[in-house]
Amino acid sequence: ILLEAGSNPDIKTKRRGATALHLAAQHPSAGRTNSCLNSMLAYGGDPNASLSPGGADVGGGSEQKPLHLASIVGRAEAVKALVDAGADVMALDESGWAPIHLACHMGQSEAVIALVNAGANVHAPVGGGKSGSSCIHLAAEQGHLELTRLLIEQPLLVPTDLVDGEGRTPLQIAQERRDFDIITLLGRYAKE
């Protein structure tokens, strides 16, 4: 009703600088939230609006877009809607995290698939290269076995010999963590 009356869908909260799209994108339940998200987008909500500094917990928070938040909580439908509305799939927050990095860090496989289908680069390192950690490093480091498998098997085929900023492969990270399931999985694909 408010949108129909001409309300601005991009008004930001004072505390976090979040728009209604940020709030709808990160809400864990779909149903009405998808309807709200789609309404905000239909009435011109900006899918690339940024949170104000100090606005989130994972990856640094400042400059996170609604797509970052949808990726953190694994809202694949919200990811698709935001991308369809023009959200930048490789937008970096203040700490250099793209939505794909956050989805991998949090183990959100469905969001990862939606982001890849929208053109996100699973090979891109966090921070544009500062840390060197790519999606497969993040998934292995967090112990996300199924996501690690998804990243190295068809159709994504992420090389298992990528090194991070410390010169470590995902297998070496898994060995440091003593994550035997991921060690076994990555060991099958490790290049001799």
C-alpha positions in Angstrom: 0.0 0.0 0.0 2.8 2.4 0.9 4.7 1.7 -2.3 1.5 2.2 -4.3 1.1 5.6 -2.6 4.6 6.6 -3.8 6.8 5.7 -0.8 10.5 5.5 -1.4 11.6 1.8 -1.3 15.2 2.9 -0.7 14.8 4.6 2.6 17.6 3.4 5.0 17.4 2.6 8.6 19.4 4.9 10.9 21.3 2.2 12.8 22.5 0.0 9.9 21.7 1.9 6.8 19.7 -1.0 5.6 16.9 -0.6 3.0 13.8 -2.8 2.9 15.5 -4.9 0.3 18.4 -5.6 2.7 15.9 -6.7 5.3 13.8 -8.9 2.9 17.0 -10.4 1.4 18.3 -11.7 4.7 15.1 -12.9 6.2 15.4 -16.7 6.5 11.8 -17.6 5.5 10.7 -17.4 1.9 6.9 -17.1 1.5 5.8 -13.5 2.2 9.4 -12.3 2.2 9.8 -13.2 -1.5 6.6 -11.3 -2.2 7.9 -8.3 -0.2 11.3 -8.5 -2.0 9.7 -8.7 -5.4 7.4 -5.7 -4.6 10.3 -3.6 -3.5 12.1 -4.4 -6.8 9.0 -3.8 -8.8 8.7 -0.3 -7.3 12.3 0.6 -8.1 14.2 -0.6 -5.0 17.9 -0.5 -5.7 19.4 -4.0 -5.7 22.9 -2.5 -5.4 22.2 -0.3 -2.4 25.0 -0.5 0.2 24.7 -1.0 4.0 26.3 1.8 6.1 29.7 1.1 7.8 29.4 -1.5 10.6 26.2 -2.9 9.1 26.8 -6.7 9.2 28.8 -9.4 10.9 30.4 -11.6 8.2 33.1 -10.4 5.8 33.3 -6.9 7.3 29.8 -5.7 6.7 30.2 -2.2 5.3 29.1 -1.7 1.7 27.2 -5.0 1.7 24.4 -5.1 -0.8 21.1 -7.1 -0.5 22.8 -9.8 -2.6 25.5 -10.3 0.0 22.9 -10.8 2.7 20.8 -13.2 0.6 23.9 -15.2 -0.1 24.9 -15.4 3.6 21.6 -16.9 4.6 21.3 -19.1 1.4 18.2 -17.5 -0.1 18.6 -18.8 -3.6 15.2 -17.4 -4.8 16.2 -13.9 -3.4 19.5 -14.2 -5.1 17.8 -14.9 -8.5 15.3 -12.1 -8.0 18.1 -9.6 -7.1 20.2 -10.6 -10.0 17.3 -10.4 -12.4 16.8 -6.8 -11.1 20.4 -5.9 -11.9 22.3 -6.8 -8.8 26.1 -6.9 -9.4 27.0 -10.6 -8.7 30.7 -9.7 -8.1 30.2 -6.5 -6.0 32.7 -6.4 -3.2 32.0 -5.2 0.3 34.5 -3.1 2.2 36.5 -6.2 3.1 36.7 -7.4 -0.5 34.1 -10.2 -0.1 31.8 -10.9 -3.1 28.4 -12.6 -2.5 29.9 -15.9 -3.9 32.6 -15.7 -1.2 30.1 -15.3 1.6 27.9 -18.1 0.3 30.9 -20.4 0.2 32.1 -19.3 3.6 28.6 -20.1 5.1 28.2 -23.3 3.1 25.1 -22.1 1.2 25.2 -24.5 -1.8 22.0 -23.4 -3.4 23.0 -19.8 -3.3 26.4 -20.7 -4.8 24.6 -22.5 -7.7 22.3 -19.5 -8.2 25.3 -17.1 -8.2 27.3 -19.2 -10.6 24.4 -19.5 -12.9 24.2 -15.6 -12.8 27.9 -15.3 -13.8 29.7 -15.2 -10.5 33.4 -16.2 -10.7 34.2 -19.0 -8.3 37.9 -18.5 -9.1 38.0 -14.9 -7.9 40.0 -14.4 -4.7 38.6 -12.6 -1.7 39.7 -9.0 -1.6 40.5 -9.0 -5.2 43.7 -11.0 -4.5 44.9 -9.7 -1.1 44.2 -13.0 0.8 44.3 -15.2 -2.2 41.5 -17.4 -0.8 39.0 -18.4 -3.5 35.6 -20.2 -3.0 37.2 -23.6 -2.7 39.6 -22.4 0.0 36.7 -20.9 1.9 34.6 -24.1 1.7 37.4 -26.3 2.7 38.5 -24.0 5.5 34.9 -24.1 7.0 34.5 -27.8 6.6 31.7 -27.7 4.0 32.1 -31.1 2.5 29.2 -31.1 0.1 30.0 -27.6 -1.1 33.6 -28.5 -1.7 32.4 -31.5 -3.7 30.1 -29.3 -5.7 32.9 -26.8 -6.5 35.3 -29.5 -7.8 32.8 -31.7 -9.7 30.9 -31.0 -12.9 29.8 -28.5 -14.0 31.9 -26.0 -11.9 35.3 -27.7 -12.0 37.3 -25.5 -9.7 41.0 -26.5 -9.8 42.1 -28.1 -6.6 45.6 -26.8 -6.9 44.8 -23.1 -6.4 46.9 -21.5 -3.7 45.8 -18.8 -1.3 47.9 -15.8 -0.2 49.9 -18.1 2.1 50.7 -20.5 -0.7 48.3 -23.2 0.6 46.1 -25.4 -1.5 42.6 -26.4 -0.3 44.0 -29.8 0.6 46.7 -28.3 2.8 44.0 -26.2 4.6 41.9 -29.3 5.2 45.0 -31.1 6.5 45.7 -28.2 8.9 42.2 -28.5 10.1 42.4 -32.3 10.3 39.1 -32.5 8.3 39.4 -36.1 7.1 36.3 -36.0 4.9 37.5 -33.0 2.9 41.1 -34.4 2.9 39.7 -37.7 1.3 37.6 -35.8 -1.2 40.4 -33.4 -2.3 43.0 -36.1 -2.3 41.0 -37.8 -5.1 41.4 -34.7 -7.2 44.8 -33.5 -6.2 47.3 -33.3 -9.0 50.4 -35.3 -8.6 
